[in-house]
Amino acid sequence: MNKTAIIIPARYGSSRLEGKPLLKVCEKPVIQWVYEKAQQAKLADMIIVATDDERIFNAVKAFGGEVEMTSVNHKCGSDRIREVAERHPEIAYIVNLQGDEPLIKPESIDAVARNVQEDDKADISTLIRVLTDEEEINNPNLVKCVVDNNGYALYFSRSKIPYERNKNVATFYGHLGIYGYKRDALMKMTSLPQTPLEKTESLEQLRAIENGMKIKTSVVDFVPVGIDTAEDLEKFKQIVAQKLQTK
């Protein structure tokens, strides 16, 4: 049974915004906003929140979502989603949707799923967007990506890439932190040791590239609002309020 699952890793601890999956906006916790966006995607058969915290587990159960407890010892979200996938042999394709991206577009989730479902060469898939603002291009907190002519990632970096020896030639792309995996690719990547480039840039996807895995990208036209700080939460509240006013 080749099912596609959206798995949403959700931790309570956060260095910048403690308990952010449970922070409420219009009476709904952030994790519920994300879950409901996942429900609007058309290509997923299952949606599961993966957490190591009973408070998050209970909150997801309260709004009727599917949730599974995972080990507290996982170092990253990929390990957490692997644990869930291992319990479900029917899952052939996995979308790793971050639990702090409540404005992700359902069609973008589908683009990530479609690339691993339909592209035989793609082990992993992800999203990128065109960058035009110099501040964004030079921001080390915004990961950049360069791709080949077929849309496969060549490299990810916190630095500005490519280097502009000649101006106004290259298109700059920013990376969005959502991934699709073929089942075997997820199992392989999470079994491999960290690589030198991954350690240098602190970017897990470089482990896949250094080991010859293919990452297919799709270009999207929206600017994500990830919730990492109190300011991000306020921005999301304002966006929700504006949408409610226009209805």
Disulfide bonds with the S-S distance in Angstrom:
none
